[in-house]
Amino acid sequence: MKHIRPIAYRTRDERHQIYFLNTLEPKNEQLYTAEFKSGILLLLCAYEHRYDRFSDVTSLFTEDYLFELSHFLTNFFPSRMARRSG
């Protein structure tokens, strides 16, 4: 996951959002957000600069890739997610 660069973290209620760059994508398509609840990936979204919004892209990836990505991202901010989950 060398191409994934987490840049921000946010918690709302019991949900955690991690914003990251996917450096394999063109510059204007690199921003993504992953939303978690209790350590489970609920939603993966890519930023659409033309429409100024995030769109769900979860179904475009394999379960194996989503599992790897989830594991990588949740380990990047483990203390914050654990502290907020309980």
N, C-alpha and C positions, 0 to 999 in steps of 0.2 A: 504494500500500500504506500509506496514511496510517492505516488502521484496525488495522494490525498493530504491536504494541509488544513487542519482545523484552524479557524480564525476567531470564532466567537461562540459563546455559550449563553443560553437563556432558559430560565425556568418560569413556567406559568402553571399555576395549580399543581397538579401531579405530573405534568408533561415537561420534558426537557427537549430543547432544540439545540442542535449543534450545527453551526454554519461552517462550511468548509469550501476549499477550492479543489477542483479536480483538474490538475495541470495537464492531463491528457487532452482536454477539450480546448477549442480555440479560446483566446483571451476573453471575448465577450460572452462566453457560455460556460465559464468555469464555476460560477457560484451555485452552491447547492445548500439545502438544509435537510437534516434528518431529524425526525421527531420520534421521541421515545417515551414510553410509559412503563415503569417497573423494569427497565432494561430491555424492553422489547421494541423493535423498530416498528413504528406504526405507519410512517409515511416518509418517502424520499421525494424531494422536490427540487427542480432545477429552475433557476431564475431566467425569465424571458425578458431580456432588455427591451425588446420592441413593444411589449405590453406592460412593462413595469410591474410584474407579478411573478410569483412562484407557481409552477404547475407540477402536478403529481407525475412522476416518472417511475414509480416503484415497479410497475408491471413490465418495464423495459429491461429489467435485470434479472439474472438467474437467482434462484434461492441461495445457491452457494456464494455468489458474489455479495448478496445482501447480508448473509451471515458473516462473512469476512469483514465487510464494511462496518456492520454493527459492533462486532467484537473490537475492531480497531478504534472506532470512535468512543465507545463506552470505556475503553481502557485509557483513552486520552484524558478524560475528565472523571476518573473513577471516584475520587473523594467527594466531589460536588454532587454527583448523581446519587451516591449512597447516602449522603447527608440529607438530601431533599426527599428521598424516597420513603424514609421511615417515618 
